[in-house]
């Protein structure tokens, strides 16, 4: 039940409005009566509305403060309810519940409540939700700003990942550059650790293989056939295929400045001449421990990519295989006593075979 408290001016004004309404058959006086009554109630108990029609917040800010003002009148203890309405944003983007705001008799001005903003790692556009005022009590009147829209900017601290799930180089390249990217946001100064390991922890599928082909016999004849064989890669070893040096350490930390999107580190390669690293060796690359740098905001939370926090480095063996690494040397059945010519491994032919990898 709404209880109105009228002063002498309000009583006289209300009496004049009632007299004017009953002395006319037009709807216009009724509309004016309703509007004037609201104005008098506002002068008595007040108008309640948001301080702004739109609020903006960055996902990294952590929280958003919303202010609701009681204006004009201050007569009586009043209250208003607020409800949070999801639009494109949902409970994975913010945390808050519906509530009520109250003012004591004679109290006016702003009252505030807070909504927590969740910093996730999803690749998202700007998202929105709405807050609505309703159910004003004890003569309080809703103002024009009875709804406010909140825009959450999808600015993330970033997701660290290797630029590709497999890097390729060759043993004679001396060094190889590894690119690490920061995507899905780049706010804040952050860092991530990297490590280069041998290939002992990689599965056979992760290491892979190369297919080789040859003609039998290797002279051009009508009945020649093509024979294929597969040669698996070899796990890379520290000290045989790459080195840990002061200039190019195998463990380190990459530091990204605010809005910096990429960093690189280098690996010192070592040529292998004994033919045992044929057709290639495979090393493992790992990112770990993403974090904000010291002194950065507590809302900066970079993360690792779900899968591409790991990668591999394939080091192609260019010096060639050892004896009988690809084909075993045995007599050709149609020409007893004649040795088959071994496969002559060359860089160009190897590069061609890489397309089948």
N, C-alpha and C positions, 0 to 999 in steps of 0.2 A: 504494500500500500504506500502510495506517494503522499507525503505530508508536506504541504506548502506553507512557508512562513512569510507572511505579507507585512510590509511596513505600511505607513499611512499613504504614501504615494502610490504603492502598488495596489492598495485597496481601492483608491479613487479611480485609478486607471482601469482596473478590472471592471468596476461598476459601469464606467462609461462605455467600455467595450460591449458589455452585455446589453446595455440599453440600445446601442447602435445596431447590434445584431438583430434584436427583436423588432426594431422599428423599420427594418428593410427586408424585402423578399428576395434580394439578389444573393448569389453565392459569394460575391466578392467580399462582403463584410465578414462572412464566415471564414474565408481564407485569411483575411487580415486579422481576425480574432485569434485564430490558431497561431499565426506567426507572432503576433504581439504577446500572446501568452507564453510562448517559448522564450521570447526576449526577457520577459519579466522573471521567468524561472531561472534564466541564465544569470540575470542580475542578482537573483537570490542565492541559489545553490551553486551556480557557476557552469561554465562550459568545460568539457574535458576533450582533449584531442592530443595526437602525437605532436612532438616538436618539429617533425619533418615528415614529408610524404614518402621519402625514399632514403634508405640507409645503404651504405656500401662498406664492405669489409673484405680484407684479403684473407685467403685461406690460412695463411701463416700467422695471422694476428692472434688467433687463439680464442677470442671472445668479442662480443659486440654488446654495447650498452644502449638500451632503448629508453628514451625519456618521454613521459606522458605528462602534460600540463593541465592543471586546473586553473582556469582563467575567469576574469570578471568577478562573479559573486563568490562569497566564501561562507555563506550561511549554512550551518548544519554539518554534521558528519556525513560524508558521502563516500561512495566507492564505485568502481567500474571494473568489469572483467575484461581480460584479453585472451585471445586464442591464436595459436600459431597454425597457419594453413600452409601445407607443403605445396609448392608448384613444381618447378623442375628440380629443386633441391629436396632432399629427403633426410631421414634419420641417420644416414651415413655421412651427411654433410654438416649437420648441426645437432646440438643436444639442448633441448629446452622443453618446458611443459607449460600448459595454460595456467593462468593465475589471476589474482585480483589485486588492485591497488586502492588504497584508502587514504582519505584526508580527514583530519579532525575538524571540528567546528572552528571556523575562522581561518583555517589553514588553506593557503593557495600555493601555486607554483608547481615545480616539476618533481615527479617521482620517477625512479628508474628501476629497471630490472635488466638482467644480463642473460644472454644466450651464448652458449659455448659453440665455437666453430671448430669443426674437426678437420685436421690436416691429413688428408689421405694421399696416396701415391697414384691415384687414377688420373688418366689423361682426360681432363674434363674442360668443357667451355664454362663461361660464366653461368652461375645457377641462381635461382630465385626462390624465395618463399615470402609469404605475406603474414602480417599480424593485424588482427581485427579487434577493435574495442566493441563491447556490447554490454547490455544489462546495467545501465547506470542507475544508481540507487539514490533515493531521498531527494528527488528534484534535480539531480545533475543532468545536464543536457549534452548529448554527443555533438561535437563540432564537425566542421567540414573534413578535418583530417582524422577521420575515425578508422582509417586503414593506412598502413604503411608497408611498402615493398622493400625487401632486403635483397641486395645483390651481392653474391659471394664471388669475388674474382678468383678464377682457377689458377692462381699463381702458386706453384709448388717449389719446394727446395731442390727438387731434382731427383732423377733416378739414374744411378751409375750403371754403365754397361760397356762391354767391349764393342767396338764399332762393327765387328763381324764375328760370327761363331767359328771362324777358321782363317788364320793368317797363313800366307805362303811366302817363302823366301828361298834362297839357295845358299849353299855352304860358302860360296865365293863372294857373297855380298858384304862381308865383313861385319856389318851391323844391320839390324832390322828395327824399324820404328813401329811401335804398337800404339794405336789410337784408342783412347778411352773417352767416351762421350757422357755428357750430362743432359738428359732430356726430360720432358714432361715438367718443365719448370726449372728456374735457375736463380731463385732468390736466396741471398745470403752467401757468406763465405764458408765453404765446406771443404772436406778432405776425405780421401779414401785410400786404403792400403792396397798394394799389388804385390804379387809374388809370381816368379817364374820357376816352375818345377820341371824335373825330368818327366818322361812319359811312362814311368813304371805304374802309375795309378790309373792310366787310361785303359779302357776296354779295347778289345780287338776291333769292334765296330767304330770306336772313336778314332783309332789310329788309321784304319783303312788299308787300301791296297792299290796296286797298279796292274793293269792287264797288258800283257805283251803278246805280239803275234809274229809268226814267221812262215815263210813258204817252204814246203817240203816237196821235192828237193828245192834248193834255193836257186837253181837255174830255171829259166823260163821254159816250161814244158806244158803241154795241154793237160796232162793228168796231175798237175801239181795240186797239193792241198794246203790249207791254211791251218796251222796249229796254234792254239792259244794257251797261255799259262798266266797264272796270277801270282804276284809277289807282294807279300804283306809288308807294310812299313815297320820300322824299328823304333822302339821307345827311345827318345832322346836321353842323353846323359850329360850331366854337368861335368865339365872338364874334357869331354870328348867332342861335343857338338856345340856347346856355348860355354861362356866363361862368366864368372862373377868378378867384376872389376870395380875399383873405386869410382870410375867414371860412369859405368853402367852396372849398378848393383842389381842383383836378382830379387831383392826385396826393397820396397820403398813406399813413400807416401806422395800422392798427387794432391796438390792444393789448388782449389778453384776459387777465384775471386767472385764477388757478387756479380751474377749474371754472366759468368764465364762458362762456356759450353763444352770445351774439350781440352784435353791434355794428352801428352805423349811421353813415352819412355822408350829407351833403346836397349837392345840385347846385343852383346858382343858375340859374334859367331866364330866358330873354329872349323876350318876345313878338315875333312876326314879323308885320308888317302888310302886307307887299307881295304876299301871295298866292302866293309862289314856294315856300313850305314846305308846300304842300298836297299830300295830305291829312294827312300827318304827317312828322316827321323821325325818324331812328333813329340813336342813339349807341351806342357799344360800351363795355362795362364789363369790366375785367380784374383778376383777383387774381394775385399772384405772390409769390415769395420767402417761403414760410412758414418760421418759425424760432422757437426758444426765445429769450426775452429774455436779456440778459447776466446771468450769475450763476446761471441755472437749471441743473438737472441735465443731464448730457450724454445721459441716456436720454430726454429729451423731444424728440420728433421729429414735429411736426405736418406734415400733407401737404395737397395740393390735391385737390379732387374731380376725377375723371377728365374730366368734361365741364363741370360747372357752375362751373368757375373763370372762365368767360366768361359774360356775359349781355348783354342789350340794353336800352336805354331808348327807348321810343316816346313822342314828344312830339306829341300831337294838335294840329293847327292848328284853332283855334276861330274865328279872325277871318275865315275863309272864303277861297275860291279867287280867283285873278285871272280876267280875262276869258277865256272860251273854254278854261278849264283842264279842265273836265269834258266839256262838249258844245260842238262847233263850231256856230256860228250860221249855218245855211243854210236856204233856203226849204223848206217842207214840200211834197213832190211833188204831193199832191192839191189843194193850194190855192196855186197859183203867186202869187208876190208877197206872200205872208203870211209874216212871220218867225216862227219857232218861239220860244216863250217859253223863256228859259234856265232852267237848274236853280237854284232858290233854295236855297242851302246854309244850313242851320240846325243848331245844336248838337244838337237833339233827333233830327233825321233822321240826323245823322252817328253819334250814339251807337247808333241802331238798326242802322245798317249795320255797326257794329263786330262784331256777332254773327256776321257772315259772314267775319270776318278769320281 
